[in-house]
C-alpha cells in the first residue's frame, strides 16, 4: 500500500473514531524505512505514548 493511500485510510479511520467518541490519539512521529515502519501516537486525554513497530 503506498503512502498516500495509507494516509487516506488513516485519516478516514481517525475521522470515524472522532465521530463515534473513541479514544483520541495524536500522531507524534512516523518513520518509514526499507525494513520497518515506526508510528508513535499520544493519547490526548492521558498523555500515554504508544510506539508501534511493523517490520516489512
MIPA-294440 format. One record per residue (C-alpha): residue number from 1; residue in one letter; chain; x, y, z. Coordinates in pm, 1 decimal. Each point is the difference from the previous one (the first is absolute). Layout:
<pts>
<pt NUM, 'a', 'A', <X, Y, Z>>
...
</pts>
This chain:
<pts>
<pt 1, 'x', 'A', <0.0, 0.0, 0.0>>
<pt 2, 'x', 'A', <153.6, 328.9, -97.6>>
<pt 3, 'x', 'A', <43.0, 284.1, 246.5>>
<pt 4, 'x', 'A', <-280.5, 220.7, -138.1>>
<pt 5, 'x', 'A', <-251.9, -283.4, 14.5>>
<pt 6, 'x', 'A', <106.6, -90.3, 353.7>>
<pt 7, 'x', 'A', <-31.0, 361.1, 116.5>>
<pt 8, 'x', 'A', <-344.6, 26.8, -159.4>>
<pt 9, 'x', 'A', <-112.0, -317.9, 176.3>>
<pt 10, 'x', 'A', <147.4, 123.5, 328.5>>
<pt 11, 'x', 'A', <-177.4, 335.1, -26.4>>
<pt 12, 'x', 'A', <-329.8, -173.3, -84.3>>
<pt 13, 'x', 'A', <30.4, -228.8, 302.6>>
<pt 14, 'x', 'A', <100.7, 293.3, 220.7>>
<pt 15, 'x', 'A', <-301.3, 204.7, -112.9>>
<pt 16, 'x', 'A', <-230.3, -294.8, 68.0>>
<pt 17, 'x', 'A', <157.3, -45.9, 343.1>>
<pt 18, 'x', 'A', <-50.3, 363.2, 90.5>>
<pt 19, 'x', 'A', <-359.8, -16.6, -116.2>>
<pt 20, 'x', 'A', <-70.8, -303.2, 220.8>>
<pt 21, 'x', 'A', <185.2, 132.3, 303.9>>
<pt 22, 'x', 'A', <269.8, -263.6, 37.1>>
<pt 23, 'x', 'A', <345.2, 76.8, 143.2>>
<pt 24, 'x', 'A', <158.9, 303.7, -158.6>>
<pt 25, 'x', 'A', <360.4, -49.8, -101.3>>
<pt 26, 'x', 'A', <243.7, 242.9, -153.6>>
<pt 27, 'x', 'A', <266.5, -106.0, -251.6>>
<pt 28, 'x', 'A', <332.8, 105.5, 147.8>>
<pt 29, 'x', 'A', <244.8, -165.1, -239.1>>
<pt 30, 'x', 'A', <-5.9, -228.2, -302.2>>
<pt 31, 'x', 'A', <317.8, -150.0, -146.7>>
<pt 32, 'x', 'A', <13.8, -224.1, -306.1>>
<pt 33, 'x', 'A', <316.7, -189.7, -91.5>>
<pt 34, 'x', 'A', <55.3, -283.2, -247.8>>
<pt 35, 'x', 'A', <-9.1, -250.1, 287.4>>
<pt 36, 'x', 'A', <-261.0, 136.8, 240.3>>
<pt 37, 'x', 'A', <-261.0, 262.8, 82.1>>
<pt 38, 'x', 'A', <-12.1, 176.7, 337.7>>
<pt 39, 'x', 'A', <-311.2, 185.8, 118.5>>
<pt 40, 'x', 'A', <-10.4, 197.2, 324.7>>
<pt 41, 'x', 'A', <-340.6, 112.5, 126.9>>
<pt 42, 'x', 'A', <-99.0, 193.3, 314.1>>
<pt 43, 'x', 'A', <-336.2, -26.2, 173.2>>
<pt 44, 'x', 'A', <-128.9, 357.8, 27.0>>
<pt 45, 'x', 'A', <-192.2, -73.5, 321.4>>
<pt 46, 'x', 'A', <259.6, -190.6, 205.5>>
<pt 47, 'x', 'A', <327.4, 94.8, -171.7>>
<pt 48, 'x', 'A', <86.0, -370.0, -36.0>>
<pt 49, 'x', 'A', <238.2, -68.8, -290.4>>
<pt 50, 'x', 'A', <-35.6, -306.7, -223.2>>
<pt 51, 'x', 'A', <283.5, -117.7, -226.2>>
<pt 52, 'x', 'A', <-80.8, -242.6, -282.0>>
<pt 53, 'x', 'A', <276.8, -163.9, -206.8>>
<pt 54, 'x', 'A', <-99.5, -199.6, -308.7>>
<pt 55, 'x', 'A', <273.2, -193.6, -178.1>>
<pt 56, 'x', 'A', <-43.3, -30.5, -376.2>>
</pts>
